[in-house]
Amino acid sequence: MKKIRTLVVDDEPLARARIVKLLEQYDFISLAGECKNGSEALRAIADYKPDLVFLDIQMPDFSGFDLLEHKELHPLPFIIFVTAYGQYALKAFDVHAVDYLLKPYDDERFARALNHARQQISRQEDALLHQKMARMFNTHQQEQEERLEHFEVREKGRVQLVSILDIHFIEAEGNYLKLHTSQKYHLVRQTMQAIEEQLDPGLFLRIHRSVSLNLNFIREVAYLGNNQYAFTMKGGQRLISSRSYRDAIHGYLDNEQLRKRLDF
């Protein structure tokens, strides 16, 4: 768990000093600052985005409750109210405070409040991490579902499915694509631009406006100079790259395992 950024807000200097001194005992706390009134706290919360605020209720300019009503502070940090007045306790929990410290409090009561806040912050971080991972997984799943798995090829009045895994390279010719396999090529009415985003970038490398190669069928790469490369495929075909695709090719060649396999 990362350190908890903590802000201390109290109009009494001694009260602030005591909280700061107690916080120094905990290595999971990072003190973001101290504020002596609501106006300073409003700016500090907006600027520092603390995880936790020790907040006095009665202050000279406006109360802790008034502070929490400012919309620009939402979503709010976790709040531990600190006050000498017990009549505010119910209202404090109405605004979802983590805890309520009634002055004077001892070190043990302070520790319980802080650990309670730490647990709440940890749960929130776990929930946010879970949500982030779920979004990443859903995005990956969606991308995988959109990847091309095969082409439908019409030959002699029949429809044949050509697996993307069997295609050595794809070559564009006008509004058609040549799908080169080990035995022959298949012609489909489609454009390179239309299928580019559907091709798995972990499987196909675009080396030219009109050519995309299946990485599994590249046998050899030779540098020709002037940011151009010659790719020899396992079927013997030799394909020349365009200079405009050099960045993608360099990224491909930066793979150390690949460089060893190709002796490049």
N, C-alpha and C positions, 0 to 999 in steps of 0.2 A: 504494500500500500504506500502511495506517495505521501509526503509530508502534508499535514493539514494547515493551510494558510489561515491564520487566525488574526482577527482584529479585536481590539479592546476599546470599548466606548463607555466612558464614565466621566462625569463632570468633577468628581473628587480625585485629586492627584494621588492621595494615599490609597484609595480604592483601586485605581488603575495600577499603581506600583505593586500592590499585593498580588493582583491577578497575573501580572507579567512575571513576578518572581516565582509564583507557583508553576506557571507554564514552562519556565526554564528547566524544570525537572524532567520534562517529557521530550524525548528525542524525536517523536513523530510530529512535533509542533514546529511550524515556521511562523514567527511573528511578523505579520504584514504591517502593523502600525498601531498607534494609539490615537484616540480622538477624545476631546473634552466636551463636545456638544454634538447635537444632531446634525448641524450644517456640515461640520467636518466629516462626520460619519457618512453622510449622504455622498460626498465627493469621494471618500476613501473606498466605500463599497463599490461605487461605479468604476473607479480606477483600478483597484487591486483585485476585484472579484474574489473575496475571501471565501473559504469553505465554511468557516465558523466565526460567529460574532458573539462576544460577551457584551451584552447591551444593557445599560442602565435604563430605567423607565422614566424617571423624572429628571429632566435636564432643563437648563435655562431657556433655550430657544423653542424646542418642541420635544415632545415625549418620544420614547422608543416606539410606542404604538403608531404615532404619527409618521415616524420615519419609515416604518414598514409599509405604509400605504402608498408610497411613491412608486408609480408604475415602472419607472426606469430601472428600478432595482430588481425587478422580477425576471427570471426566477430568483427567489430569495435564497441567501445562504442559510445554513442551519443557525438557529438562535438559542443562546442560553441567556435568559433574563437574569440580571443581578440587581436587586433592589432591597431597600429597608422596609418596604411596605407590602405586607402579606395580602392586602385586599385585591391586588392585581393578579393573583395566581390563576384564577379561572380564566380571566381574559387572555392571559399569556398563552394558555394551552388552546384557546379558541383560535389563535393565530398560528397554531402548529409549532410552538416553541419546543425545542428538544428537552429543555429542563428549566428549572426556576430556582435560583439561589437566593435565599433570604438572608440578608445581612443581620447579624454576623454569622458566618458559616465557618466550619473548621476545614482543615486540609482533607480529611476523609470525605466529607460531603462534596467538596470541590472535585476530588478524584472521581467520585461516582458520576457526577454530572459530565465530566470530560470524557470518561470511558463510554458513557451512554451515547454522547455525541459521536465519538469515534465509530461505534458500532453502526449508527445510523448512516454516517458518511460512507462507511465501507459497503453497506448494503446498497446504497445508491450507486456507488462506483461499479459494483458487481452487476447491477441491473443495466447500467449504461453500457458496460462492456458486452453483456449478453446481447443487448439490442444492436450494438455495432457489429458483432460477429454474425448475428442473424441477418442483418442487411447485407453484409458481405457475401454470406452463403447464398442468399436469394439472388443477388446480382450475378454470382458465379453460375448458379443454376440456370438463370435466364439466358446468360451468354451461351452456356453449353447447349441449351435447347434451340438456340438460334443458329448454331453451327451447322454447316452443310455436312450431311453424312453420306449422301449419294446424289448422283445426277440421273434424271430420267432421260434415256436416249431412245429415240425412235429409229429403228432400222428394219427395213423391209416390212413395214406395216405393224411391227411389234414393238412394245415398250420394254426396254432392258434397263435394269438398275446397275449403274457403275459406281462402286464404292469409292469414296474419296481416298481411302487408304491404298487403293490399287493404282491411283493416278501418279505417274512419275513427275509430270509437269503439265501446266496448262498454258496454252498459247492462244492469244486473241487474234482473230481475223475479222475485222469489221464488226458486224453484229453477231458473229459466231465465235465459239470457243472450240479449240481442238484439245481433247482430253487424251493425252498420251499415256498409254499403258504399256505393259511389257510386250504385247503382241501387235498392237495396232493403235490407231487413234480413233476416237469417237467425236462426232461433230454435233454440237448442241447450239440452238439459237439462244444465245445469252451473251452478255458483255462482261468484261473483266470488272468494270466499275460496279456493276450490279451485284456481283458475288464477293467482292473484296472483303467486306465486313463480315461475311458469313464463313470465310475461310479461317480455320484455327491458326493464329499467329505462331503457335508452338509447333505447327506442322508444315506450314507453307511460308515461303520467303519470296516476296515480290522483288525481282531484280531488274525489271524493265516495265515500261508502261504496258507491254503486251505479253509479259512472261512471269509466271509464278511457279516456283519449284517446290516439290515435296522434299523436305529435308532428309527423309529416310532414303532417298534415291540419289543423293549427291555423292559422287565417288571422289572428285578431286576439284580443288579450287586453285587457280593460278592468277597472280596479279599481272596485269598487262601494262600498268602505268596509267597516269592521268585519271586515277580513281575508277578504273574499269577492271573487271575481273572476268575470267573465263571459267564457267562451271561445266565440268564434265559429268554427265549422268551415268548411272550404272548400265544404261542401255547403249552408251557410247555417244550420245548426242552432246554437242558442245554449244553452250549458250553464253552469249556475251551480255554483261550487265550494262545498264545505263548509268552515267555519272550521277544523275539526280537521285539514285537509290543507294548511294554510297553509305549513308548513315545507317540504314537498315542492315546493309551487308556487313559493315564494321561491327555492329552489335552482335550479329550472328557469329562472326569470326572471333569475337572476344571470348567466346565460350572455350575455356581451356581444354576441356575433354574433347570438344569437337576439333580443336586445332591439332591435338595429338592424333586423333583418329584419321585426320586428313593429311597429317605430316605437313601442315602449313606453317 
